[in-house]
Amino acid sequence: MSDAEQVPDHWQDDEPTPEVAESVPEEATQVVEPETPEEGEQEAPEEAQATPTQFTPEQQEVFNKAIGEKVAKMREIERQAEEERKQREELAAKLAEYEKTTAPSIPPMPDYLDDDYEAKVRARDEAIMRKAEWDAKEALKQQQEQAAQYQRMMEEQQAIQAKGAAYKDRAVKLGIGDADLQVAGMTVAQSGISQDVAQFILDDEHGPAITMALSKSPLELDQLRSMNPLQAAVYIEKNIKPRAVQQKVQAAPPPVDTPSGGGVDSSSPLLKGAKFS
């Protein structure tokens, strides 16, 4: 029993209890304090997500994909234009280098009283031969250049015809008459938009509807004229196309007569001046 009595006396002499009691609130404070900012950090994204949006996630994904495809097309057009510019510069440099080699000159007929008359005559005859050869080569080069230019023109014409036919087919599916499309196309073409933007509209699946919508909005046409091709493409895709697609267009009746023979009509005003690489 004496041992049992000494145990409490020993505990009373030592004073660890206040230290433990002091350490416990400190640990509790360390645990509680970071919880408040963590909860605040979790609320921040919820507030950001509360910002009103115009699209559902599925619609936004479709929209982003469409924008990406259109921007990629415009970048490809710009890349091709840059390559053509470099090719023109290279050809111009080669032409300038080529022009340095001028046609051989033919000396005048020598005086028969000259001591070296016969040598001068032979030199002149040789110069005449060189000049004839140079002229023949030049004529051949010109013929080759003309043939290549004609080939390019034919290929561009075929591409224009194919593009015009596809554009009119889409107009028929959208229920847009040819006469209305011609008037709308003339309005858009005369607005001064760049040829790259015009081709962007022609390539779009709803190009005829976009043309019709733009023809009724001169202010937007003026905006497009002041934009670069990429800016114009994004603006059309985001602002013009949704409005054009939403318009309820009655399906056009099938044509009474199907024209036979002849080539494809590619007289769309938007195709004027179109170039294809």
Contacts in CASP RR format, 6 or more apart in sequence:
PFRMAT RR
TARGET T0000
AUTHOR 0000-0000-0000
METHOD contacts of the structure
MODEL  1
MSDAEQVPDHWQDDEPTPEVAESVPEEATQVVEPETPEEGEQEAPEEAQA
TPTQFTPEQQEVFNKAIGEKVAKMREIERQAEEERKQREELAAKLAEYEK
TTAPSIPPMPDYLDDDYEAKVRARDEAIMRKAEWDAKEALKQQQEQAAQY
QRMMEEQQAIQAKGAAYKDRAVKLGIGDADLQVAGMTVAQSGISQDVAQF
ILDDEHGPAITMALSKSPLELDQLRSMNPLQAAVYIEKNIKPRAVQQKVQ
AAPPPVDTPSGGGVDSSSPLLKGAKFS
53 60 0 8 1.000
55 63 0 8 1.000
63 237 0 8 1.000
63 238 0 8 1.000
66 237 0 8 1.000
67 234 0 8 1.000
67 237 0 8 1.000
67 238 0 8 1.000
70 200 0 8 1.000
70 204 0 8 1.000
70 233 0 8 1.000
70 234 0 8 1.000
70 237 0 8 1.000
71 230 0 8 1.000
71 233 0 8 1.000
71 234 0 8 1.000
73 200 0 8 1.000
73 203 0 8 1.000
73 233 0 8 1.000
74 196 0 8 1.000
74 200 0 8 1.000
74 229 0 8 1.000
74 230 0 8 1.000
74 233 0 8 1.000
75 230 0 8 1.000
77 196 0 8 1.000
77 199 0 8 1.000
77 200 0 8 1.000
77 229 0 8 1.000
78 196 0 8 1.000
78 229 0 8 1.000
78 230 0 8 1.000
80 277 0 8 1.000
81 196 0 8 1.000
83 277 0 8 1.000
84 277 0 8 1.000
103 131 0 8 1.000
103 134 0 8 1.000
103 135 0 8 1.000
103 138 0 8 1.000
104 127 0 8 1.000
104 130 0 8 1.000
104 131 0 8 1.000
104 134 0 8 1.000
105 127 0 8 1.000
105 131 0 8 1.000
106 124 0 8 1.000
106 127 0 8 1.000
106 128 0 8 1.000
106 131 0 8 1.000
107 120 0 8 1.000
107 123 0 8 1.000
107 124 0 8 1.000
107 127 0 8 1.000
108 124 0 8 1.000
109 121 0 8 1.000
109 124 0 8 1.000
110 116 0 8 1.000
110 117 0 8 1.000
110 120 0 8 1.000
110 121 0 8 1.000
110 124 0 8 1.000
111 117 0 8 1.000
114 120 0 8 1.000
155 276 0 8 1.000
156 274 0 8 1.000
156 275 0 8 1.000
156 276 0 8 1.000
159 274 0 8 1.000
159 276 0 8 1.000
160 266 0 8 1.000
160 271 0 8 1.000
160 274 0 8 1.000
160 276 0 8 1.000
161 263 0 8 1.000
161 264 0 8 1.000
161 266 0 8 1.000
162 264 0 8 1.000
163 202 0 8 1.000
163 203 0 8 1.000
163 266 0 8 1.000
163 271 0 8 1.000
163 274 0 8 1.000
163 276 0 8 1.000
164 202 0 8 1.000
164 264 0 8 1.000
164 265 0 8 1.000
164 266 0 8 1.000
164 268 0 8 1.000
164 271 0 8 1.000
165 264 0 8 1.000
165 265 0 8 1.000
165 266 0 8 1.000
167 202 0 8 1.000
167 207 0 8 1.000
167 208 0 8 1.000
167 268 0 8 1.000
167 270 0 8 1.000
167 271 0 8 1.000
168 178 0 8 1.000
168 181 0 8 1.000
168 265 0 8 1.000
168 268 0 8 1.000
170 205 0 8 1.000
170 206 0 8 1.000
170 207 0 8 1.000
170 208 0 8 1.000
171 177 0 8 1.000
171 178 0 8 1.000
171 181 0 8 1.000
171 208 0 8 1.000
172 252 0 8 1.000
173 251 0 8 1.000
174 206 0 8 1.000
174 208 0 8 1.000
174 209 0 8 1.000
174 249 0 8 1.000
175 249 0 8 1.000
175 250 0 8 1.000
175 251 0 8 1.000
175 252 0 8 1.000
176 208 0 8 1.000
176 209 0 8 1.000
176 212 0 8 1.000
176 249 0 8 1.000
176 252 0 8 1.000
177 252 0 8 1.000
180 212 0 8 1.000
181 208 0 8 1.000
181 211 0 8 1.000
181 212 0 8 1.000
181 268 0 8 1.000
182 267 0 8 1.000
182 268 0 8 1.000
182 269 0 8 1.000
183 215 0 8 1.000
184 211 0 8 1.000
184 212 0 8 1.000
184 214 0 8 1.000
184 215 0 8 1.000
185 211 0 8 1.000
185 215 0 8 1.000
185 268 0 8 1.000
185 269 0 8 1.000
185 270 0 8 1.000
186 269 0 8 1.000
187 214 0 8 1.000
187 215 0 8 1.000
187 221 0 8 1.000
188 198 0 8 1.000
188 201 0 8 1.000
188 211 0 8 1.000
188 214 0 8 1.000
188 215 0 8 1.000
188 221 0 8 1.000
188 269 0 8 1.000
188 270 0 8 1.000
189 198 0 8 1.000
189 269 0 8 1.000
189 270 0 8 1.000
189 272 0 8 1.000
190 269 0 8 1.000
191 214 0 8 1.000
191 218 0 8 1.000
191 221 0 8 1.000
191 222 0 8 1.000
191 224 0 8 1.000
191 225 0 8 1.000
192 221 0 8 1.000
192 225 0 8 1.000
193 221 0 8 1.000
193 224 0 8 1.000
193 225 0 8 1.000
193 232 0 8 1.000
194 225 0 8 1.000
194 229 0 8 1.000
194 232 0 8 1.000
195 273 0 8 1.000
195 274 0 8 1.000
195 275 0 8 1.000
196 229 0 8 1.000
197 224 0 8 1.000
197 227 0 8 1.000
197 229 0 8 1.000
197 232 0 8 1.000
197 233 0 8 1.000
197 236 0 8 1.000
198 270 0 8 1.000
198 274 0 8 1.000
199 270 0 8 1.000
199 274 0 8 1.000
200 229 0 8 1.000
200 232 0 8 1.000
200 233 0 8 1.000
200 236 0 8 1.000
201 207 0 8 1.000
201 210 0 8 1.000
201 211 0 8 1.000
201 214 0 8 1.000
201 236 0 8 1.000
201 270 0 8 1.000
202 268 0 8 1.000
202 270 0 8 1.000
202 271 0 8 1.000
202 274 0 8 1.000
204 210 0 8 1.000
204 236 0 8 1.000
204 241 0 8 1.000
206 241 0 8 1.000
206 244 0 8 1.000
206 245 0 8 1.000
207 244 0 8 1.000
209 241 0 8 1.000
209 244 0 8 1.000
209 245 0 8 1.000
209 247 0 8 1.000
209 249 0 8 1.000
210 236 0 8 1.000
210 240 0 8 1.000
210 241 0 8 1.000
210 244 0 8 1.000
211 270 0 8 1.000
212 244 0 8 1.000
212 247 0 8 1.000
213 240 0 8 1.000
213 243 0 8 1.000
213 244 0 8 1.000
213 247 0 8 1.000
214 220 0 8 1.000
214 221 0 8 1.000
214 224 0 8 1.000
214 240 0 8 1.000
217 240 0 8 1.000
220 235 0 8 1.000
220 239 0 8 1.000
220 240 0 8 1.000
223 235 0 8 1.000
224 232 0 8 1.000
224 235 0 8 1.000
224 236 0 8 1.000
227 235 0 8 1.000
END
